[in-house]
Amino acid sequence: MKRFLYSVSILFLFSISLIAGSLGGTVTDSESGDPLSGATVIVSSGFGGSATRDTMTTGTDGTYLFESLTEGIYTVTVSLSGYETFTRRNVTVGEDEVTVDVELEAIAPATGVISGTVTDSESGDPLSGATVVISSGFGGTAVRDTVTTGADGTFSFEELAAGTYTVTVSLSGYETFTRRNVTVREDEVTVDVELDAIAPATGVISGTVTDSESGDPLSGAIVVISSGFGVTAVLDTVKTGADGTFSVGQLQAGNYRVTISAEGYRAFTQRNVNVEDDEVTVDAELRPSGSAVLTPLKYTSRTNGVFVQNNKLLVQSMAESAVLSLYSVNGVLIYREKIQKGLSVIDLWQITSGKSVVSILNAGAQRYVNTFLIP
């Protein structure tokens, strides 16, 4: 019986210690001092106040009170429309009542303005119909508003909150304009814009494709014009005519790569073809694939490896399954094929490489390497 009473007493004292404190206060306007009713007050705990414990709204006298809170550390958050949110962290609640009075600051009215005029950089004439975008955030990723310029080229964004913005202006036929770090306070900020007209695409790449041995024109050869980093953007593809000629026009000024291929011939590539506003000539003599003489510099073995005969790669593998990889000398993969056990033959005209080819044959756990020169 005594043991039972002793246990009940401990449990009762433990319960009292768990429900010990209260937290309250008054929410007022920071300028007038008037109490604010209807404000939302949240008490939370945990890391960063992530666990909400209770929520209430202030009364007509601006007061709030949380009772029967367990001992611990809390975060108090108070919010009300038209006011900045208030947060007080590390509020320690014990056996006594804790008071957290709050003065909320009214949000300043959005009175900022960004305005300006968009004109042609050469003529100075106003440009109507230009799209003007204001954005904020890192890199200007959050679009806030979009307008178009009027007949007089003007634009205006009003009722902007104080902050930093990015202004972007675009119009067909003109280079896009971007102005970052436009700081807006309570007054008007002017951003006048002069757009540069995009130069007309008048560049031309033309030429004639012939057989390197006979000099005869090659019709139906495929000509690819590409640009971009790593020359990955194909801009146009044409075929040569009956006289072996080709022409690609309406090119913007810049550097291009010209690649020409035809069945039975080794591919031709010319890099860094600089085009301005005139015509650039790129003539190509394609070498028949059967005329290439490949000299193996290093052999691997007589039972496994890659050999050359009559402009063909002979791949000998004793493994049940192998993989042949061909690389340029700078490590770019140009060809890969699964090879079965025995002898496999690959026509070299399929392979567009530079002047050197490194072959790697992975046969089972073994690796065999050959290097070939292509004149």
C-alpha positions, 0 to 999 in steps of 0.5 A, spaced: 500 500 500 505 504 501 509 503 495 502 504 491 501 511 494 509 512 493 508 511 486 502 515 485 505 521 489 511 521 484 507 520 478 502 526 481 509 531 482 511 529 475 505 531 472 505 537 475 512 539 472 510 537 465 504 542 466 507 548 469 507 554 465 504 559 461 506 564 456 502 571 454 503 578 452 500 584 448 500 585 441 500 593 439 502 597 433 509 600 433 507 607 432 501 608 435 501 603 441 494 601 439 492 594 441 491 590 435 486 584 435 485 578 430 493 577 430 495 570 429 500 568 435 503 561 434 508 558 439 512 552 437 518 548 439 524 544 436 529 546 431 528 552 428 521 552 431 518 547 426 513 543 431 507 548 432 504 547 439 498 551 439 495 557 435 490 563 437 488 570 435 489 576 440 483 579 443 480 586 442 485 588 447 490 585 443 492 580 448 493 573 448 495 567 453 497 560 452 496 556 458 498 549 461 505 549 457 510 544 459 517 546 461 521 548 455 524 553 450 519 555 445 519 560 439 513 565 438 511 568 431 506 573 430 503 575 424 497 580 421 495 582 415 499 589 413 504 588 418 511 585 418 511 578 421 514 578 428 518 572 431 522 571 438 526 565 439 529 561 445 523 563 450 524 559 456 517 557 459 518 554 467 513 554 472 511 562 472 508 566 467 512 568 461 510 575 458 512 576 451 509 583 448 510 584 441 510 591 437 508 590 430 511 594 424 506 596 419 508 594 412 510 600 408 506 602 402 508 600 395 510 606 392 516 605 388 516 606 380 520 604 374 519 607 368 523 609 362 523 609 354 525 604 349 528 607 343 532 604 337 540 605 338 541 608 331 535 612 329 533 614 336 526 613 334 521 610 340 520 603 339 513 600 341 510 593 342 517 592 346 516 587 352 519 589 358 519 584 364 521 586 371 524 580 376 527 579 382 531 574 386 537 571 385 539 572 377 532 575 376 528 569 376 522 571 379 518 575 374 514 580 378 510 584 372 510 584 364 508 590 360 509 592 353 511 599 351 506 604 348 506 608 341 511 613 344 516 607 347 514 608 354 513 603 360 512 604 367 511 599 373 508 602 379 506 600 386 513 596 387 515 594 394 522 597 396 528 592 393 532 590 387 530 588 381 532 586 374 529 589 367 529 586 361 527 588 354 526 584 348 523 586 341 523 582 335 529 584 330 533 587 336 538 584 341 535 583 348 537 588 353 538 586 361 539 591 366 540 588 373 541 591 380 535 596 379 534 599 386 527 601 388 525 606 394 519 610 395 521 614 389 521 613 381 527 610 378 528 611 370 531 606 366 531 608 359 533 603 354 537 603 347 536 597 343 541 595 338 538 592 331 540 585 330 545 585 324 541 581 318 544 574 316 548 575 310 553 570 311 554 565 306 558 558 306 559 555 299 564 551 295 565 545 290 566 537 292 570 533 288 574 526 288 581 527 290 584 522 285 579 524 279 577 531 280 570 529 278 565 533 282 561 529 287 553 530 287 549 528 293 555 529 298 552 531 305 554 538 307 553 540 315 554 547 317 554 547 325 556 552 330 556 553 338 560 550 344 563 544 342 560 545 335 553 541 337 548 546 334 547 543 327 544 550 323 543 547 316 544 541 312 544 541 304 546 536 298 551 538 293 548 538 286 550 535 280 556 539 279 558 538 286 557 545 288 553 547 295 551 554 298 548 555 305 546 562 306 543 567 311 548 566 316 550 570 322 557 573 323 561 567 327 565 561 327 562 555 323 564 548 322 563 544 315 563 537 315 562 533 308 561 526 307 559 521 302 558 514 301 565 510 299 569 516 301 572 519 308 569 524 311 572 532 310 571 537 316 574 544 316 573 548 323 573 555 325 570 557 318 570 565 320 563 568 316 562 575 316 557 579 312 560 576 305 561 569 302 566 564 304 569 558 300 570 551 302 572 547 297 573 539 299 577 534 295 574 527 298 579 521 298 575 514 296 575 510 302 579 504 298 585 509 297 587 510 304 593 506 306 593 504 314 599 502 317 599 499 324 604 501 329 603 496 334 600 489 334 598 486 340 598 478 339 596 473 333 590 471 337 587 477 339 587 484 337 585 489 331 589 488 324 588 492 318 587 489 311 585 492 304 582 498 308 578 494 313 579 493 320 580 485 322 578 484 329 580 477 332 577 475 339 577 469 342 573 471 348 565 469 347 563 477 347 568 483 346 567 490 345 571 494 340 572 502 341 575 507 337 578 513 339 581 519 336 588 521 339 585 526 344 580 521 347 574 522 343 570 516 342 568 515 334 566 508 334 564 502 338 561 495 337 560 489 340 564 483 337 563 476 337 568 470 338 572 469 332 573 474 326 569 481 325 570 485 319 569 493 319 569 498 313 573 504 315 569 508 311 564 508 316 569 511 321 570 519 321 576 520 325 582 525 324 589 522 322 590 517 328 585 512 330 587 508 337 583 502 338 581 498 344 579 491 344 576 489 351 576 481 350 574 478 357 579 480 362 584 482 357 585 489 353 589 490 347 591 496 344 593 498 337 594 505 334 593 506 326 595 512 322 591 515 317 594 519 311 
